[in-house]
Amino acid sequence: MVAAAALATALPIVTACGSGYTPRVINIYPPADGASFIDKVGQKCTAESGGEYKIVTTPLPKSADDQRLQLARRLAGNDHGLDLMGMDVVWTAEFADAGWLVPVPPALSAKVAAESLGGPRETAMWKTKDDSEKRLYAIPTWTNTQLLWYRPDVLRKYLGKNRAPTTWGEILADTEAVRRKGGPSYIMVQGKQYEGLMVWFNSVLASAGGQVVDPNDPNKVTLNDTPAHRAATVEALRILKAVATAPGHDPSITNSDESAARLGMENGKATFELNWPFVFSSMRSNAATGSVPFFPEMKRFGPMFADSDNPPPDSELGPVNAVVRTKFNFAKYPGVSDRLPARSTLGGVNIAVASTSQQKDLAFKAAACLTNRDAQKVYSVEGGTPPTNASLYDDPDFKAAYPMGDDIRAQLETDSAALRPASPVYQAISTLLVAKLSPVGAWNPETLVDELAEQVERAINGEGLIP
């Protein structure tokens, strides 16, 4: 992430809309985080094209909302200089319905279907009013999923157990047992009023067997439409409330985001953390440099991480990772019960061809190169973002960089992935839901379920806040 940020500053940030284009120049606008690796791969694709095209990378802003706004302005302004877009996985429906995306050609779509994991591929699918069925509107490029991170040393010391919990109920029970014996009592989550809270709610809701809208009818609210769906929503809300109000809970949970959750674990205040895989490398390097008080054993690896500009290669990290896992380990995302599969909400980026492009066939050739297996290996091993290409999870270099790779792959399968509501008004749905969910836990689950359903209905009807 640090490398991505540093390199992104060397690339021009998009600030204004243009109207022209240069033949054979394919302009891609990806998010700032990851743009440097898109640029690296783009240069390689350009060289391999033999002069057929040249890929030019211009990073979008760091904020997802600002990225979406910049792209929407260019698309609405019919900017012919916009060929490819690095799109957040939740934008597919909105952009496709607006006529801003070109459907992926059948041959390339079949290739993606054969090579991609089911969950990430589904984030790029949509059915517009002109489509007879769902089709691919973007190419999965990289993905992400949250895991359960825990302190195995704490579980051994206070509970005499080595196995990580598999349900939220177990997490709450283990935390309370540890707290009563004087151990760390926080459960680190994302409870702030922002998209991270939507991710948490959506994951628990999907794990309870619920959903926000019908995946086959985005105009149908499914939070309370049947007794089973209502029960699932109430159960999800009960879990969020239980975590937010448990004895010894994080007092700053209503302001907690990914970084705060990471710090709470590294400071020794938590036994459990729900977060993205970046926290593993953070714990590794910070503990090695002496910034993690409960992990003095890692200081012997300090010289390996002393120069942040020259980190050790992944091939040398095996022994280090083994030590990290003695006090900071990972497991699959927790479920709600043993009867239902646990599901974790996906993140990630897909690359799409803009309808404004004057060279769409060439843009798809460039997009295919930017998303192929070799490209995704760069994004994952060097860039730190898990691939959507299934075969990469068996690659030795990937396995060295991702000791948690098998768990990530399992959660990206169709039956384990939780998708955020597929809707052209997703931004409004998310904004209105997290406003009602905040402050997290300060509500009655039995009554909040109907309030949430009402907010989603407002968003669908265009009555809600449209960011």
C-alpha positions, 0 to 999 in steps of 0.5 A: 500500500505504501509503495502504491501511494508513493508511485501514485504521486508520480502519476498525474491525478485527473482533475478535469474532463477532456473531449478528444482522443488520440488513435491507438492511445488507450486511456485508463482511469483506475483508483489511486490505490493500485494505479502504479501497478496498473501503470506498470502492467500497462507499460508491459502490455504496450510493449507486447502489443507491437505498436498496436496500442499504448496504455496511458494511466491516469489515477483517480482520487483516493476517495471512492466517492470522488472516483465515482464522481470524476468518472460520472462527469466524464461519461456524462460529458461524453469524454472521448478520451475515456477508454477504460475505467477501474471500477469499484465492484458496487458500481456495475449496475449503476453504470450499466443502466446509465449506458456508460459500459460496453458489455464484454464480448462473448469470447472474452466473457467466456474466458473470464468465466473459465478463469475467474472465481465465482464471487468476483465474477458476479460483481461484474454481472448485470442485466439492463432493461435491454438485456435478455439475461445477466451479462458481463459488463466489466472484467474482474481485476482484483478482489478482497475479502475480510477474515477473522484475525485472532490472538492464539496466545490469548486463547491458549493462556486464558481458555486453554484452546487453540481453535479459532471461533467459527461463529459470532456467538463463539467470538462473543463467548470467548471474549467474555471468558477472556475478559473475566480472567483479565485478558483483552476484551475488544472485538475490533470491527468497522462501526463508523458511519461509512461503507465499512459499517455497510460491509459488516452488516451485509456480511452478517446479514448474508451469513444469517440467510438474509439479503437487502434486495432480491438479487433477481429483482433490485426493486424488491426489498427483502429485509422483511418481506417474509418471516424468514427474511425478517428473522435473518435481519433481526438476527444480524442486528442482534449480533451487531448490537451484541458486539457493540455493547458487550462488556469491555467493548471498544469504547470507540467502536462508533468511530472505528474504521479499518485502520482503527481496528488494526491499531486496536489489535496491534496495541494489545487491546483485542483478542479478535479483529474482522478486517482485510488481509493487509493487517497481516503485513502490518502486524509483521512489519510493525512488530519487527520494528518494535511497535507492538508491545505484546510481541517482543519476539519479533524484534529479532527480525527488525533489520529485515524491515528497517528499510521500508523502501526495500522490504524483504522478498516474499520468498524469505518471509516463511520463517517470519510468518510462522512466528507472526502466527504464534500471536496473530493468526487468521481464520475464515469469516465467522458464521451466524450458526453452524447450519448456514455457511458464513459469508464475507462481503467482497471488495475489489476493482473491475476494469470496464470499457467506457461507452464514450471510447472511440476505439472500443475493440482496441480498448478490450484488447488492452483490458484483456492484457491488463486483467490476465493471469500475469497482470493479476500476479503483479497486482497480488504479489507486488500490489497486495490485492488478492487475484480473481484468477483462480489458478493464481492461488496455487502459484508458489510466489502467490502462496509465499506472499499470502499464507492465508491464500487458501482461506481467501480463495474459499471465501471468494467462491460463489457459495461463500461470497457475500455481494453488496446489494446489486442495484443502480441506486446502491450508493443511496441504499448504503448511505441511508442504511448506515445512517440508520445503523449509526450509532451502532448498537443504539437501537432495538433490532426488532423495530430497526428492521422495518426502518431499514426496509423503509430506507431501502424502499426510499432509495429505490423510489428515488426519495432518498439521499442520492450522493 
